[in-house]
């Protein structure tokens, strides 16, 4: 088990009162285990920023109990301070998760030297495989080449989820860090472009409800090297992925996708709202044929 393949960043199910439905989270994780290469808990799709420390720790245990030993489990441990990131990592380690997803602390906007020191402290304290998460649009801080060069001197920094959306930056990373860094697609509507450049990993929010469509696309491109087939599969999936990435309602669409697939996971926590009736209707029209194809 590794960071390669399709990894699903799990949604966090909420009940009608807005509390986490841990029974449903466990069932959802168990249902996806084996259908994708790995599961992530505590990522952006799981709305980690909207959960308390205690809630996040409990989700680690819920997913580990439901899917531990069945698939590769990655804990998102991002927070605003180094202390809290390390505390979350310690709890993930206790729960038995396999690896960590670590971004730049959001809102704080550390300098590159401060970011490097932060990430090295996380590694020193936890000693687990790490996928970096480069998402400056959310964190306010890019992970620079200089920082990557230093981190790659250590064995635990294995992978990076690249979510800038900048194709030129993908080209740079895929060539400059070739064979030293396992890149992971973190911009879903650009997945085909990532695979063309040799990427073997995809952290894909919509795989919460379309796991087979995602694995079929990755397998065609990465395992079969059949990009004619890959383009055809991406053409089917692209309308869904473009709505997620370009609408400003990524979380809401993933949640409704789960509902369409038979797993209602409730609404996002405020300030996020819900989809309009027109948005739901339009999304259902493009998702339902893909769900039928999977059955």
N, C-alpha and C positions, 0 to 999 in steps of 0.2 A: 504494500500500500504506500502511496506517495501523493504528492501534489499534482501528478499528471491526471489527465482525464477531466470529465465534467464533475465539478463540485457544486452542490446546491447550498447557497446561503439561506438557511431556513427562515421562513416567516415566524413571527411569534404570535400564536393564536390568542385572541382576547375573547372573553365571554361578553354577554350583554352589558355587564357592569364595568367593562374595561379592564378586568383582571385577567392575568395569564391563565389560560386553560392548559394546565400541564399534562393532563391526560391526552388531550388532542395533540399537543406538541410531541408527546412520545409516540403516538400512533402515526403521526405524519412522518416523523424521523424513521420509524421502523418500516413504513411503507416504501420510503425512498431508498433505504439501505439495500444495496445490491443492484438497484436500477441505475445508480450513478456511482462514480468512483469515490466520492466522499461527500461529507456534509459539514457545513459550517454553522456554528451557533454564535450569536453575538455580533453579527455583521450589520451592515447598513440595512439590508433587506429585513433583518430581524428587529430594526428600530432600537438598537442598543442604547442610543442616546436618550431614548424616552423611558428607559428602565432604570430602577434603582440598583445600587450595588448588590443588594440581597436578591433582587429578582434575577439579575444576570447570573449570579452564582447558582441559583436554583435551576435555571435553564441548562447550565452545564451538566448538572447531575441528571436532569430529566432525559436529556439527549444521550448521555453516556449510558444510562441504564437501559434505554430503549434500543440503542444501536451500537453500543460499544462492542468491539470485536467483530462486527458485521461489515464495517466500512471505515474509512479514514475520517477521523473527527478533528476538526480544526476549531479552536476557540478564538473568537474575536475579542481582544482585550483592550481595545483603544479607550482612552480616557484623557482628561485634560492635564493630569499630572503624572510624573514618572512613578510616584509612590502608588497611585491607584492602579496604573497599568500593571505594575509588579504584583500588587495584591490580587488582582483579577487573574493574572497568570498562575499564581500559586494555587488559587482555588481551582482553576482549570486542570492543573497538574494533579491535584488531589482527586478530582472527579474522574480522572483517567483518560482525558482527551489526548490525542496524539501529537498535536501541533498547534501553533499559534498564528494568528493574523494580526499584524501590528502596523498601524498607520502613524503618521505624524500626529502628535496631540492636537486636537482640533481647537480652533479659536486662539490658542496661545501664540501661534506663529513663531516658533523658535528659529533662531539662526541655524545655518547648516552645521556649525560647530556644536551648537546646543542639541540639535537633532541627533547628531552622531553620538554624543555623550549619552543621551537618553536611550538610544537603541542598544548601545554597548552595555549599559547598566541592566537593561531588560534581559539581554543574553546572559550576562554574568549571574543574574539572580535566578534564572529559570532553566537554562540549559536544555531547551526544547527546539525542534525544527521550527523555523520561522518563515512564513510568507509575508513579505513586506506588502504594504497597500499604498500605492501612489495615487492619491485622489485629491490633488490640490484644490479643486473646485469646492470640495467639502471641508478640507482641513485648513486651507490657506497656505500650505507649505508643500513645496515640491521636494522629492527625494533626489538630490543631485547626483551626478556622476561621481563627484569626489567622495560623497558619503557612501555610495555603492561600492566603490573601489576598496574602501577601508572595511566595510562590512563583509565583503566577499573573501577577506583574509581569514574569516572565521567559518567553521564548518556548519553552524546552525542556520546561517542565512543562505537559504536554498533557492527561494523563489520570490517573485514580485508580481503582484496583481497590478497591471498597468491600466489606469482609468483616466488618463488625461484627455482621451479622445483625439489626440494629435497624431495623425498617421506618420508625420515626419519623425516624431519622437519614437514611435514604434520602430521605424526603420533604423534609427540610431541605436536603440537598445538591442535590437535583434542582430545587428552587425558588430557593434562595439563590445557587447557582453556575451557574444555567442559562445556556447559551451561552458560558460561560467555561471550563468543565471538562468533558472527555469522561469521563463516569462509565462504569465497567465493572463488570458483575455479578461479585462475588466470593463470593456465597453461593448455591450452585447451586439449592437447593430454593426460592429466592425469585426465580428468573429471570423468571417472568411478571410479578411485581410491578415489577421493575426496568424491564421493557420498557414497561409501562403508563405509567411516569413518564419515558419518552423516552430511556431508555438504549439505546445502539447497539452496545455491546461486551460480550463475555462471555468471561472466562477460565475455562474449564470443564474440570475434571480428567477427567470421564467421557467427554469427547470423544476421549480416547486410544483408546477402543474403540467409541464410538457417535458418530462425527463427523457423520454425515448426520442423525441425530435432533436433534442440537443446532443444526445450520445450518438445518434445516427449521423449528424453533421460532423461531429468531431471524428468519428471513426472513418468516415469517407475520406476526409482530408488528411488526418494524421496517420491512420493505420493503413488505409488503402491507397493513399496518394492519388485519389481520383477526384480532381477538382472540377471536372465536368459534372459529376454526380453531386459534389459539394455545392456548386453554384445552384443546381436545381433545388437542393434541399434548403439552401439559404434563401432562395427566392420565396419558398413557401413560408418560412419562418420570419422573414424580414419585416413584414407589416406589423407583427406582434412586437418585435424587438425595437423597431423605430418608435412605436407608441410609448414603450417603456422608457426609452432613453431620451426622447425629444419632447415629451408632453409636459414634463414637470410633475407627473403623477406616477412615478415609478412604483412606489409602495402600494398605492391604491389599485393599480392595474394588476400587480402580482396577487394581491389579496382577492380581487374579483376572479382572476384566473383560477385560483385554488377553488373558489366557489363553483365555477363552471365545471371543474374536474371532479366535483363531488366532495370537496373538503372545505366547507365554509369556515373561515378563520377569523371572522369578525372584522370590525373596522379598525383603521389605524388610530393611534392615540393623537389627540389634539396637540398641536394646532393643525395637523393634517386632517382633511375631511374625507369625503367619499366622492365617487364618480357621479356625474349627472346621469339621468335616464338615457340621454342620447349617447353619452360615452359608453355606458354599459352595453347598449344595443349594438353599437358599432364594433365594440371589442368582441362581443359574443359571436358576431358574424365571421370574424377572422380566426377565432380560437376554436370554435366547435368543429370545423372540418379537420383541424389538426388532432383534436381529441378523438374523433372518429377513426382517423387513420392509425392511431396508436392502439386501437382495440381490435 
